[in-house]
Amino acid sequence: MLDQSVTQSFPPLPPPVLGPRYKLHISAEDLTKNRASRKDVIKFALIQQAAQCTLGYLMADDTELFLSPEYAVAVWAQRLRYSGLLISRRMVFAGLGLPSFAGGTKGFERAAPAALLQRVSSLAGNATEGPSLSEIYVVPYTAMELLLAKSVYWIIGPLFQYIAAMVLADTFQYFTHRAFHVNKWLYKHIHSMHHDIYVPFAYGAFYNHPLETIPIDGIGFPYCLYLAGLDNRQAAFFGAIWTFKTVVDHCGYDFPYNPCNIVCPNSVLFHDLHHQTWGMKYNFSVYGAFWDWIMGTRWSPHNSKAQEKYRKGKATAEAAAARARSRDQTSKPAGEIVGKSIVVRM
């Protein structure tokens, strides 16, 4: 006879459909370790997202103007030409006689102030004086100037901004996250809520206490992006990347070719270790792992001791689940309804 039981303490989970071989934890661990129900996690995740959207709307700069890419490229071309002229003149003064890459200086003295100093209100069409945009483009640029200007505007500038944002945000996250673990009161009353999930799953990434969500994710994180010089569009894009990595790190699957591994090797395993009872004092970083490496709190998930603890955790969870099923099968008559569950013998 085949016994199939559904118990009140350990309801069955559906079999994993997204590559079971990439799943970090077995079902028994999910059943015996997590202390937060999926319903509560979804509820608090939705509340957190609503709070962050509201704060983002209230904190956004609604007076910010987005200039046309053509104008921004022209400004950078003027800056590069001016820099080239300065370098050329300094080299000549030093006796080196290095020619400037700029395409001549004719008209530069008139056009440069127009491009660099014209008021933003003039660009918005609110000014009655000052040169028009067509007049700003009078000075011809060399192909090199335009190429460099477009590279700075579209690639080099944003790249440095995003790197600065990542460093600032990860620095802020590391030290605040670590403080929530070091301070017993903060952990007990606030951060422990997130660690009710020992076996992470995707939307569990946003299962946080409001007193953690609002100051860290709602205020501190946007301010880091502001310090990095990101405008509203760049901040929205960076926030989307941040959210993607946070969800992936909690998804419970270590899929190959994970793009998050570019900035943090073994990204999912790295954070999963932090969620284990024996790993909470390690791996506090969210983006990269440089602060954990500097501060001595990095623990590789591939370390032999870590792997041994993972094996023991799985064995303990399997034994606990087996004992629970055995108790339910031996103590309940066939067909008896137990709360919301029923034990069925076939």
Disulfide bonds with the S-S distance in Angstrom:
none
